[in-house]
Structures are given as C-alpha cells and as structure tokens.
C-alpha cells in the first residue's frame, strides 16, 4: 500500500494539504491510514510508517506543524549541540510574537524581535540557532531556562572548543545583549 503514496511524500512528514496537492483524496488518505501505510502524527500531519524519527526529523515535523518562520532554539538546540544532558520533552521553537499554536510536542519561544539573520543556521528542512546564539539566548532568557543551564553550556562549548568567548560576545553584541552576557564570560576567564 505504501506504493500508493507519492514519492514526494515518502521519507518526510507531510500535511493534509500537501497530500491533496499530490492527488490524494481524503478517502485515499484514510485508506492509507487503515492499511497502516501512513500514520497520523497530529491533526493534519502524517508520515509513512517505518521512517526514522531522529531529532532532525522531529525538528522538521515541529516546524511544519507551526509554520515558518520558526527556528529550533534554546533547550532543543542545546541538546542538538550536545551542550546539555537535559533531554527536552518538546521541540523548542523561536517564532514571531503573534504566532500561536496548540501542540503538546512543541514549546514556543515567542520573540518580539527574533532577528532571523543573526546566528541562525539552515539545515535541510529546518533552521536552528548557532552554538553562539543558543548560548546567548540561554543566558538571557532566564524566564524560560535556568541560567545554570546557559552557564554550563558556555563552559562546555569553550572547553570542547566548539566555540570561543569572542564569538559568543560577537553574537551578543549583534543581538544587543552584550551587557547581559559579558559578566558570565568574565567570570569564566
């Protein structure tokens, strides 16, 4: 039955609208569900059975659910870069302040001024904050993540030579929060 699923929909999550655009009717989607060829991930979001749900696949799925613009950030990015032992229960996404989505698999960080061009890396199917931006956001978003998490991430990233204090400060300056990050860096040096 998987052969009835268009190739463009195989290997990645897809929305109901994408399936309809590929020529599948509501009836055909239901038949694929009943046959076990696809599964419903959330309302209006599907994937073919037997596919790997890696972290990257979870990021793609979350961004597809929320819609663009959205960037993987904070706890999910710290985990992606192996800067924390904490395993996030949800995918953390930075989105514009106006965006609202109800989903148990996604945690939104609604930013007033997300500054999409500073410290954002594009991967296949999703974008994620860079190591430096992730550390800066972790140190300056005290209401969302513990400052201890940001400090530990900064120490780990510098000790493992994943980044340097000067690169973190450069991003902090570009984001206009150097005065909030500098004390943490000075304490490490």
Helices and strands as residue ranges (DSSP letters): G 2-4, G 7-9, E 14-15, H 16-21, H 26-35, E 38-42, E 45-48, H 55-66, E 70-72, H 74-80, E 91-96, E 106-111, E 120-123, E 126-129, H 131-140, H 147-159, H 165-175, H 178-188
